Amino acid sequence: MPSLLGIDNGLTVTKAVIFDTDGTQLSVARRRVPQSMPRARWVERDMAGLWRATAEAISEAIAQSGRPAGDIMALAATAHGDGLYLLDRDRQPLGPGILSLDSRAGPIVDRWSASQVFDEALSLTGQVPHASAPSALLAWLKENDPARFDSIAHILSCKDWLRFCLTGAIGTDRTEASTSFTDVRSQTYSRDALKVYGLEQLFDVLPPVANSAEIVGHVTAEAAVLTGLAEGTPVACGLHDVTASALGIGGHTDGVVSIVAGTYSINEVVSTEPQTDPRWFCRNAIASGRWNNMSISPASTANYDWFLDTFCRRDQDEATATGGSIHGMLAAEIDEALKRHSTILFHPYLFGSPYGNLASGSFIGLHGWHDRGDMVKAVLEGIAFNHRTHVDALRDGFAFGKVRLTGGASRNPAFAQMFADVLNMPVTVASTDEAAAFGAALCAGAAIGLFTMSDEPLRPPGATGREYLPNQARSAVFDERFALYCRLAEVLKPQWPEIERLSSPGNGGTP
């Protein structure tokens, strides 16, 4: 029976997911991919190790599916966007891959923000640069590692590296091409965009661009041995994981904002015209003449994971030992806390924020009579509020009235209902647990003619789930709390640099 394979590589885990052609998930296999942090703000991974882990996951997924590898009609990959994966002239990895959590180029971005670069980049490319953007990382290499910079022969993203390992073909897709160096109006590479960053000499090493749902190669004999795939299996171009997630949850439709509540707070809406604003990235969508407008920050459910790891370790160990779920163990505490009024507000800026690198997380309004349930409720509320910050920005530019939600925490009904109440919009939680991999598989299916392309590119076959409607009384309460949450963030904004200086020698920090 025919099936499709979607590969999804995140920042810590690479996954292979096999779907039936009707969208039913048949199997999923995961492998952790270690990160290396050799210096402060550097976050890297071994490129060969990433490929080996992905190949192992593919092999396991095939075995779990109960179907022969020859049933897989096509496959495609998606992976974390931004970052940098470089090849030399022999098409070998040029050092480790750099992840989108890397911030070594922060000082360069700060310098650009104080110059005309931000305005020029926004006008030409539809976005301002950030620390893990290819533009910033390449500029860092040019300044700090000129030998490596001069050896660059191919500039790839993470998913492009995996595609190269599968097929031996070098290239990228429209969504990934637009992370730094495309003209926002023509949607094609621009020498002027490279010139903005002082990188014009790299124009000829940018990867060729194909459509996401286009066959760009076939599984090689070597890759077939490593993965268990049938040699010659068609491989589609694939796409950026943010776009893949939106596709996988049916978010590529008018009037819908797609939200991914994961490590990053990702909020995106597709438009038929380019519209630029420093509060969002205006990048290429899957189809020509459409744009994916993304307002994001690294301030979502990683805060919840931190809370569990820090304050619920014993419960997590018990859940692991008994085969239970820490989320289920906390459900009663959270449900009781949701029934109570609370003074606690939480800013979920433990790993980043919409306010820049110096912002930090905080509990405000905490009293001695509050318990763990009150605190975790505040964490979840803070995460939803941060998403609202981005969604409200997008509302200023685009018309939408519905939400498609995915991400691990979206499986918690109380959390999903909180999103509906905080945003005051109907929220539909995707029916697939592997939205990004499903988006990649849809591209693979479209590339071989199983699905059709339209003005609303690649609508998933019935991939909808439970809908949560806003409660107007609760929405009014959240509106009041959100307004205070925002005012407090503005009050704290000028204090964050001083707070960070406390960690410096001579200011009470560790020498």
N, C-alpha and C positions, 0 to 999 in steps of 0.2 A: 504494500500500500504506500502511496507517495507521502513524503513528509518533507519538512524544511528545517534547517538548522540555523539558529541565531546565536552568535557569540557576543557576550557582553563582558567587557573588561572594565572593572571599576578601579578604585585607588588601592584596594587591598585584596580583592577577590576577582578571579576570572571565572566566567561561567559559560557552559555550553548547554543550550536548551533546544530540544527537538520538539517540534509542533506537528500535529496532523494538519493537513491543508484546510481543515475547517476551523483551525485556531485552537484545537484541544492540545494542551501540553502533555507530551508523552513522557518526557524525562528531563532531568536537570542534574548536572554535575558541576561541582565547584572545586577550585583549588585556590588556596591563599598564595599571594605573591608578595614576598617580603619587600619592605621598603628599607632603604638605606639613608641615614641622615649623618653623613660624615662631618658636616659642620652645621652650625646654627643656621636655620632657614633653608638649608639644602634638603630636598626630598627627592630621592632617586630610586631607580630599580634597574636590575640587570635585564637587559633586553633579551638575551638568550634564555635566561631563566623564565621570563614571562612567556616566551613561545613554548618552552617545554611544559610549563604548567597548563597552558591552554590546550596543547596537544593531548595531555593526559586527561583533561576534562572532556574533550571531545570523544576520546576513546571510551571513557566511562559512560557518557551519555548514550552512545550508540549501544553499548552492552545493556544498559538499563531499559532502553526503549523496547527491547524484545523484537526488534525488526532489523533486517540486514542493512548494512551501510549503503547498499545500492538503492534502497528506497528513498534516500535523501536526494531530492531532485535539484536542490540548489542551497546555497548558504551565503550568509553575509555576516559581517562583524560590525559592532559598535563598541565604543570605548570612551573613557574620559576625554573630554576636549581640552584644548590648550596644552600647556606643557610642550615638550620637545623630544623627538626621537630622530636622531641624525645618522646618516650613512656616509661612509667615505667613498672614494673613487672605485674601490673594489666591492662596493655594496655591502660592506661589513659595518656593524654598529660602531659609531664614532663616540665611544664613551657610553656611560649609562643613560637610560631614558630619564628625562626630567618630568616629574609629575606636576599636576596642576595645584598641588599644595605647596610647591616650592615658592619661596618669597625672597630669594637672594637678590633679585632685581628690583626690590622695593625702593632703594635709594635712587635708582635711575628713573623709576616712575615718579617719585617725588620731585626730581629735578625737572622732568617733562611737565609735570602739573604746574610748575611755577613759570613755565615758558609758553611759547605759542604752540607747542606740540599738541597739547590736549585739544585745543580749538581746531587745529588743522586736521587732526586725526578724526575727530567727531564729524566734521564737515565732509571729509573725503571717504572715510571707511565706515561711518555710522556708529562708531564706538570710541570710547577713550581707552587707552591701554591700562593694563593692570599687571601685577607683579609676575604672574605665571603665563602671560600672553606670549606667543612666539616672538612678537616684536621685542618685548622687554628682555626675554631670555637671550635672544640672539644679540641684542645690543650689549648685554652683560658679557657674553662670550667674546665679542669683538674687543671690549675694553680689558677684560681680565684673563682671557685664554686665547690670545691671537693665533697660536699654532693650531688649536682645535678649530677655531673659526675658519682659518684659511684652508682647512682640509674638508670642509663641508661640501659634499657632492649631491646630497638629496636631503630635503627637509620633509619629515613625515610627522604625522600624528600617531597616537598609540594604535588606533584601529588600522591605519595604513601599514604599520609595521607588521601586524598580524596578517593582513592581506598579502603582503610581500612574502611572508613565510609560507603561506598556503599556496601561492601561485607563482612567485618569482617576478611578479609585475609590480612596478612602482607607479603610484598615483594616489589621488585623493578624490573626494566628492565635493559638491558645491557647498554643503553645510560646513565642512571642515576648512575648506579653502578660505572662508570668510572670517576666520578668527583674528586676522590682522591685516591682510594685504590686498583685499579686494575693494574696488570702487563700489560704494553702496548703491549707486544708481545703475551702473552697467552690470554689476554682480560678477565681474571678472577681475583677474589680477591687474594691478595698477603699479607701474613703475613709480609713479608719484607717491603712492602709499609707502613703498619701501624707502623713498627719499625722505619722507617725513621723519623716519627713525634713523636716518644715516646708514641704511642697509641696501642701497640700490644695487650693489655689486652681487646680491644674492638672487636677482630676478631669474636667472637662468637655471637655478637649482631648486626652484619651487616645483612641486610635483604637478604633472598634468591632471586636469580635472575632468571627471566623468559624472554622469547622473547617478544618484544613489541606487536607483533600481535599473542598473545596466550591468550586464555581464562583462567583467573586465579581466577574467582569467579562469583557469581551471586548476583543480588540485593536482599538484605535481606528484610524481612517483615517490619522491623523498617525503613529502608531506603526508602522502597516503600511508606510508609505513609507520610514521610517528603517530598519526591520529586514528587510523582504522577507517578513514574515509575511502571511498572508491576513487581511484585515480581518474581524473578527467571530470569530476563533479563540478558543475558551473559555480563560480563565485561571483556574487554581485558586489558592487562598489562599497555599499554600506554607508554609514552616516554617523555624525556626532551623537553622543549618547543622550544629550538633552533633547535633541530633535527626535531621536528614536523613541524616547519615553513618551513624548507627546503623541507621536504617531501610534504607539502601542496602546494608548488609552483613549484613542479617538479624539484627540485634541486638535487635529488639523481641520477644524470646521469653524465657520463664522460664528461669532458670538460666544466663544468658549475661551476661557483661560485655563491653561494646563499648569498644574502645580505638582512638583516632585519634592516631597518632604523627606530628604535624605541627609547626607553629610552637608550638602549645600541646600540653601533655600532657593529653589528654582521656580520661576514664575514666568510663563511665556504665552504669547498670543501671536497668531499668524495674521498678516495683513497683506493687502493687495497693492499697497503703496509703501515706499520707504518713509519712515518718520524717525528723526533722530532726536535724542535727548540724553544728557549725561547720566540719567538715572537708569537707562537700559541700553543693551547692545542691540543694534539693528543689523542682523546677519541674514545670510541667505537661508530661505526655507528649502524644502526638497525640490519643488517645482520652480522653473524659471518664472520670474514675474511675481513671486511671492516672497515675503520676508518674515523671518522669525524674530520677534522682539522679546528679549530675555532680560528680566530684572532679577539679579541674583546676589547672594552673599553667602559666605560659609557659616551660616548661623541658623541651622535647623535641628534635626533630630540627633545630631552628634552631641548636643547639650543634654538630651534625655539619656543617651548612652553613658555620658559622663556621670550623670546623677546615679544611674544604676550601678556603675562600677565603683563609685565613691561611697555611696550610702546604703547600697543593697547587696554588697558582696556576699554576705552570708546567705541571704535568700537566693541569690543566683546559684551558689554552690549547691544549696538544697534542691533547687529546681532541676539542676543538671543531674544530681544523684538520683532523683525520683522520676526523671523523665517528664517533669512538668514544665511550666512556662513562668518565667519571672513576671511577665505581663499579666498572666492570669492571677498570680499571687497578689499583685498590687491592685487588681481591678476593684476589689471591695473598698480599699482605702481611697482610691481615686473617686469612686462613685460617691462615697460618703462626703469627701471633700467638696465635690461639685455641688452638693446640696447646701453647703454653708457659704455665707458671705466671708470674704477674706480681704485683709489689708495688704497681702503680699503681692508684690509685682516683681517679675524677673526679667532682666535684660539678657537675652541668650547670646552673648558676645564672647563666649569662651574661646572660640577659634577664629573669630573674625566678625565683621559687622558691616552694615551699610555706611558706617561712619569712618571707616579706614582702619589701619592696622593697630592704632593705639587704643582703641576702645576695649573695654573689658566687661565681663559679665558681673551681675550684681543681683542680690536679693534686697529688696527695699520693703519696709513695712513688716518685718519679721518680729514676732513677739514670742514670749516663753510659752504661751498656751497653744501655739501652732504645732502640728505634728508632721510626720513624714508625708502623709497624704496631702496636706495643705501645700507642702513644698513642691511635690511632684506635679500637683495641679498647676502651680504657678509656672513651673518649667514648661509644661505643655502649652499653657496660655501664652507665655512669652514667645514660644516658637511660632504659634499661630499669629501673634501680633507682628512678628518680624516678617512673616509672609504677607500680612496685610500691608505693611509698609511698601513692599514691592508691588503688590496688586493695586494699591491706591495710585502709585506712580503710573502704572500702565493704564488705569482708568482715565487718567488725564489725556491720554493720546488715542485710546481705542475703545470701541463699544463692545461690551460683552456682558452677559447676565447669568452665565452658568460656569461651573467649575468642574474640571476633571482632576481627580486627586489620586496620586500613587505615592509609593514610598512605604517603608516598613511600618511606621506608626499609623498609617492610614487604615490598617487592619483593626485597630482599636475603635469600636463604634463610638465611644465617648469622645475620642479625639477627632474623629471625622465629623461628629455633630458639632463639636466646638468650632471647627473650621467653617461650617455652614453658618453658625451664629455670629462668629467674629467677622466674617466677610459679608454676611447678610445676603447670601446667594445660595441657590441649590447646589449641592456638592454630590457628584457621582464618584464613587470609589471604583476604580478599574477592577474588572473581574479576573485579570491575570496578575499573578504575583511577579512575573518577569516582563514588565512592560517594555524595557529597552531591548531585551533579546527578541521579544515579539515584534517590535518595530523593525529590527534588522531582518527577521524572518519574512516579514511582509515585503520588504524590499527585494529579498531573494525571490519570493513568489511572483512579484510583479515583473521582475527581470526575465522570467521564463514564461510570462503570459498567463499565470494563474489568476492575477488580479489586474484590474485596469487602472490606468492613470486618468485623473480628471482634474478639474479646477480645484477640487478638494482632494489633494493627492493621497492615494492609498488609504481608503477608509477601511478600518479593520472589520472582519466579518463577525459582527455581533458582539464585539468586545465591550460590553457595558456591564455595570454592576449595580450595587445598592445605591439608592439616592437618599440623601439627607436634606431635609428642608429646614430653613432657618426658623427659629422661634423668635418672634418679634420682641417679646418681653426680654428674653436673654440677649438679643442683639442690642437693645437699648442699653443694657447694663454694660456689655462689652464695649460699646461706643464710648461710654464715660471712662471706663478703665483704660481703654486704648489712648484716649486723649491725654490722660495723666501719664501713662507710660511714655508717650512721645515728649511731653513737656519735661519729664525727668531726664530723658536722654539728652535733650538740648542743654539742660542745666549741667549735666555731667560732662558734656563734650569738651569744654575748655579745661576740665580737671583731669581728664584721662592722661595727657602727657605728664602731668605732675605725679599722678599715681604711678605711672610706669617708671619714673625716675627713682622711686623708692627702692627699686631692685638693683640700683647702681651702687658700687662701692662708695662708702661715705655717706649713704642715705638710708642706712638701716638694712641694706640688702646683704647678700652673701658676698664676701670679698672674692 
